[in-house]
Amino acid sequence: MADWRAELGGIINGKGRATRAEQENAQFEAFLSGVATPALRQVAAEMMSYGRDASIREAPASVVLTVRKDGLEEITSAS
Protein backbone atom coordinates (compact mmCIF):
# COMPACT_ATOMS: atom_id res chain seq x y z
CA MET A 1 0.00 0.00 0.00
CA ALA A 2 1.30 3.46 -0.89
CA ASP A 3 2.30 5.86 1.84
CA TRP A 4 -0.66 8.17 2.46
CA ARG A 5 1.66 11.17 2.68
CA ALA A 6 2.98 10.51 -0.83
CA GLU A 7 -0.59 10.06 -2.10
CA LEU A 8 -1.71 13.31 -0.44
CA GLY A 9 1.32 15.16 -1.80
CA GLY A 10 0.54 13.91 -5.31
CA ILE A 11 -3.06 15.08 -5.04
CA ILE A 12 -2.12 18.48 -3.62
CA ASN A 13 0.53 18.99 -6.28
CA GLY A 14 -1.94 17.99 -9.00
CA LYS A 15 0.04 14.91 -10.08
CA GLY A 16 -2.00 12.14 -8.45
CA ARG A 17 -5.31 12.83 -10.13
CA ALA A 18 -3.86 13.35 -13.59
CA THR A 19 -1.88 10.14 -13.36
CA ARG A 20 -4.89 8.18 -12.13
CA ALA A 21 -7.09 9.65 -14.87
CA GLU A 22 -4.47 8.84 -17.49
CA GLN A 23 -4.31 5.26 -16.22
CA GLU A 24 -8.10 4.92 -16.31
CA ASN A 25 -8.21 6.34 -19.85
CA ALA A 26 -5.51 3.90 -20.97
CA GLN A 27 -7.41 0.98 -19.44
CA PHE A 28 -10.64 2.07 -21.13
CA GLU A 29 -8.92 2.48 -24.49
CA ALA A 30 -7.35 -0.98 -24.10
CA PHE A 31 -10.79 -2.43 -23.38
CA LEU A 32 -12.24 -0.75 -26.45
CA SER A 33 -9.47 -1.92 -28.77
CA GLY A 34 -9.07 -5.39 -27.25
CA VAL A 35 -12.67 -6.36 -26.45
CA ALA A 36 -15.39 -3.99 -27.67
CA THR A 37 -14.10 -3.32 -31.19
CA PRO A 38 -13.45 -6.98 -32.05
CA ALA A 39 -16.91 -7.91 -30.72
CA LEU A 40 -18.60 -5.17 -32.73
CA ARG A 41 -16.68 -6.28 -35.83
CA GLN A 42 -18.18 -9.74 -35.38
CA VAL A 43 -21.66 -8.26 -35.00
CA ALA A 44 -21.10 -6.13 -38.13
CA ALA A 45 -20.04 -9.21 -40.12
CA GLU A 46 -23.13 -11.08 -38.96
CA MET A 47 -25.39 -8.14 -39.88
CA MET A 48 -23.83 -8.06 -43.35
CA SER A 49 -24.74 -11.72 -43.79
CA TYR A 50 -28.35 -10.55 -43.41
CA GLY A 51 -27.95 -8.02 -46.21
CA ARG A 52 -27.26 -5.01 -44.03
CA ASP A 53 -24.57 -2.38 -44.54
CA ALA A 54 -22.61 -2.31 -41.27
CA SER A 55 -19.71 -0.06 -40.39
CA ILE A 56 -17.45 0.48 -37.41
CA ARG A 57 -16.04 3.91 -36.57
CA GLU A 58 -13.22 4.05 -34.05
CA ALA A 59 -11.79 6.95 -32.08
CA PRO A 60 -9.34 6.86 -29.17
CA ALA A 61 -12.12 6.81 -26.56
CA SER A 62 -15.07 5.37 -28.49
CA VAL A 63 -16.24 2.86 -31.05
CA VAL A 64 -19.53 3.08 -32.95
CA LEU A 65 -21.37 0.37 -34.88
CA THR A 66 -23.88 1.62 -37.44
CA VAL A 67 -26.21 -0.70 -39.34
CA ARG A 68 -28.20 0.43 -42.38
CA LYS A 69 -30.60 -1.18 -44.81
CA ASP A 70 -31.62 0.51 -48.03
CA GLY A 71 -29.93 3.69 -46.84
CA LEU A 72 -31.94 3.89 -43.60
CA GLU A 73 -30.14 3.67 -40.29
CA GLU A 74 -31.52 0.79 -38.25
CA ILE A 75 -29.01 0.55 -35.40
CA THR A 76 -26.37 2.77 -33.86
CA SER A 77 -24.44 1.42 -30.90
CA ALA A 78 -21.75 3.45 -29.20
CA SER A 79 -19.21 2.30 -26.64
N, C-alpha and C positions, 0 to 999 in steps of 0.2 A: 504494500500500500504506500502511496506517495506521501511524503511529509506534508502535513496540512499547511505549514508555513510557506513551502514552495508553491503549493497550489494557490494559496491566497495571494502571494506575490505575483504569480502569473496573471491572476484575474485582475488585480489592481493595476498592473502594468499593461493590461490589455492584450497580453500574449496568450493566456490560457483559453479564453473564449474563441479567439480566432483559430487557434490550433485545433480545438475540439470541433469547431464548425467545419474546418477544412477536412478533418478526418471523417466526419459524418457525411460530407458531400462526396468524398472519395469512395466511401462504402456504398452510398446510394448509386453512384455512377457505375461502380463495379457490379452491383446487383442488376442494374438496367442492362448493361452490356453482356453480362454473363448468364442471366436468367430470363429477364423480361423480354428482351429483344429476340433471342432465339425462340422463345415460346410463341411470341406474336408472329414470327416468320413461319412457324409451323401452321398457325391458325390461318395466315394469309394464303399459304399453299393449299390448304384444305378448302378455303373459300373459293379459290380459283378453280378447283376441281368441280365446283358447282356452278361454274360459268360467271363468277363474279370477278370484277377488277379489284384487286386488293393491293394496297401499298403500305409501306412502312416508312415513316419519317423519323429520323433520329437527330437528337441534339444532345449536348453534354449532360443535361439534367432531365431529359424526357424522351419518350418514344411514343409514337402515335400510329395506330393501325386505322386505316380508312378502307371501307368496303363499299363499292359502288356496283350498281346494275343498271344498264341502259342509261348511264350518265347521272343517275340519281344516287345520292349518298344514303346508304342503308345503315351503316354502323361507323361510329368513330369511337375509338377507345384510346384513352391517354394514360400513360403511366409516368 
